[in-house]
């Protein structure tokens, strides 16, 4: 496989991983928001929480792999990591990704225990209204970092599309 084909292959893998990441995260978000719908039977809500956890494991794996694929792509494209810092569009992507990293940590840590709250509701442990209030607060508080993450990831995609189209002019330091 020649160098250009390898670079294109890694680019496509990077794109596919970002699409899987964003798409799967939308599924997790939708499932999570449905957990506070008290019209749904508790068993359905519990199943959705468990399904969201399974999807979230894939989101986490793809999230962790994507930057490494991006670094590989940068190396193949420029034979250096310097453009990651010197190209304004790449620099902006890295800054936004660092905020996404913070949002991801908030989401992962904040989601822990959600299945347990639903299980308590199902098993009748504790005050049901208190458990429902805890669940609702948890899901709503996690919506903000999730939406922020989705917006920032969408911005990164737009920046990548626009920045990569600007071509070699970027290598001269121009925006």
C-alpha positions in Angstrom: 0.0 0.0 0.0 1.5 3.3 -1.0 1.8 6.3 1.3 -1.2 8.3 -0.2 -3.5 5.3 0.1 -2.5 4.7 3.7 -3.1 8.3 4.6 -6.5 8.2 2.9 -7.4 4.9 4.7 -6.4 6.4 8.1 -8.5 9.6 7.2 -11.5 7.4 6.5 -11.0 5.4 9.7 -10.8 8.7 11.6 -14.0 10.0 10.0 -15.9 6.7 10.7 -14.8 6.8 14.3 -16.0 10.4 14.7 -19.4 9.5 13.1 -19.7 6.4 15.4 -18.7 8.5 18.4 -21.3 11.3 17.7 -24.0 8.9 16.6 -23.6 6.5 19.5 -23.5 9.5 21.9 -26.9 10.7 20.5 -28.3 7.2 21.2 -27.0 7.4 24.8 -28.4 10.9 25.2 -31.9 9.8 23.9 -31.9 6.7 26.1 -30.9 8.8 29.1 -33.5 11.4 28.6 -36.2 8.7 28.4 -35.2 7.5 31.9 -37.2 10.3 33.5 -40.4 9.5 31.7 -42.5 8.1 34.5 -45.2 7.0 32.0 -42.8 4.2 30.9 -42.8 1.1 33.0 -39.8 0.9 35.4 -38.6 -2.3 33.7 -38.4 -0.4 30.3 -36.6 2.5 32.0 -34.1 0.1 33.7 -33.5 -1.8 30.4 -32.9 1.6 28.6 -30.4 2.6 31.3 -28.5 -0.7 30.9 -28.6 -0.3 27.1 -27.3 3.3 27.5 -24.4 1.9 29.6 -23.5 -0.6 26.9 -23.6 2.0 24.2 -21.6 4.4 26.4 -18.8 1.8 26.6 -18.5 2.0 22.8 -18.7 5.7 22.9 -15.8 5.7 25.5 -13.7 3.3 23.4 -14.2 5.3 20.2 -13.6 8.6 22.1 -10.3 7.3 23.4 -9.2 5.9 20.0 -10.1 8.9 17.9 -7.3 11.2 19.0 -4.7 8.5 18.4 -6.0 7.9 14.9 -5.9 11.7 14.4 -2.3 11.9 15.6 -1.4 9.1 13.2 -3.2 11.0 10.4 -1.3 14.2 11.3 2.0 12.3 11.2 1.2 10.7 7.9 0.1 14.0 6.4 2.9 16.3 7.7 5.6 13.9 9.0 5.5 16.2 12.1 3.2 17.1 14.9 4.2 20.8 14.6 1.2 21.7 12.4 -1.1 20.6 15.3 0.1 23.7 17.1 1.1 26.1 14.3 -2.0 25.7 12.1 -4.7 27.9 13.6 -7.5 25.5 12.6 -5.7 22.5 14.1 -4.9 24.5 17.3 -8.6 25.4 17.6 -9.6 21.7 17.2 -7.2 20.8 20.0 -8.5 23.4 22.3 -12.1 22.3 21.6 -11.1 18.7 22.1 -9.7 19.5 25.6 -13.1 21.0 26.6 -14.7 17.8 25.2 -12.4 15.8 27.4 -13.6 17.7 30.4 -17.3 17.2 29.4 -16.6 13.5 28.9 -15.2 13.1 32.4 -18.2 14.9 33.8 -20.6 12.6 31.9 -18.8 9.4 32.8 -18.6 10.3 36.5 -22.0 11.8 36.7 -23.7 8.8 35.1 -22.4 6.3 37.6 -25.1 5.0 39.8 -28.1 5.8 37.5 -28.9 2.1 37.1 -28.8 1.7 40.8 -31.3 4.5 41.3 -33.7 2.9 38.8 -33.2 -0.5 40.5 -34.0 1.1 43.9 -37.3 2.4 42.3 -38.1 -1.0 40.9 -37.3 -2.8 44.2 -39.2 -0.2 46.3 -36.1 0.7 48.3 -36.1 4.2 49.8 -38.7 6.8 49.1 -39.9 6.5 45.5 -40.4 10.3 45.0 -36.9 11.0 46.4 -35.4 8.4 44.0 -37.4 9.8 41.1 -36.2 13.4 42.0 -32.6 12.1 42.2 -32.9 10.4 38.9 -34.4 13.5 37.2 -31.8 15.8 38.7 -29.0 13.5 37.6 -30.3 13.1 34.0 -31.0 16.9 33.6 -27.6 17.9 35.0 -25.9 15.5 32.6 -27.8 16.9 29.6 -25.8 20.2 29.7 -22.3 18.6 29.3 -23.7 16.2 26.8 -25.2 18.9 24.6 -22.0 20.9 25.0 -20.0 17.9 23.9 -22.2 17.4 20.8 -22.0 21.1 19.8 -18.2 21.1 20.2 -17.7 17.9 18.3 -19.9 19.3 15.5 -17.7 22.5 15.5 -14.6 20.4 15.3 -16.0 18.6 12.3 -16.8 21.9 10.6 -13.4 23.3 11.4 -11.7 20.1 10.0 -13.7 20.4 6.8 -13.0 24.1 6.3 -9.4 23.9 7.5 -8.4 20.9 5.5 -9.9 22.5 2.3 -7.6 25.6 2.8 -4.7 23.3 1.9 -1.1 24.3 2.0 -1.9 28.0 2.6 -2.2 26.9 6.2 1.4 25.7 6.2 2.5 29.3 5.6 0.7 30.4 8.8 -2.2 32.1 7.1 -5.8 31.4 8.1 
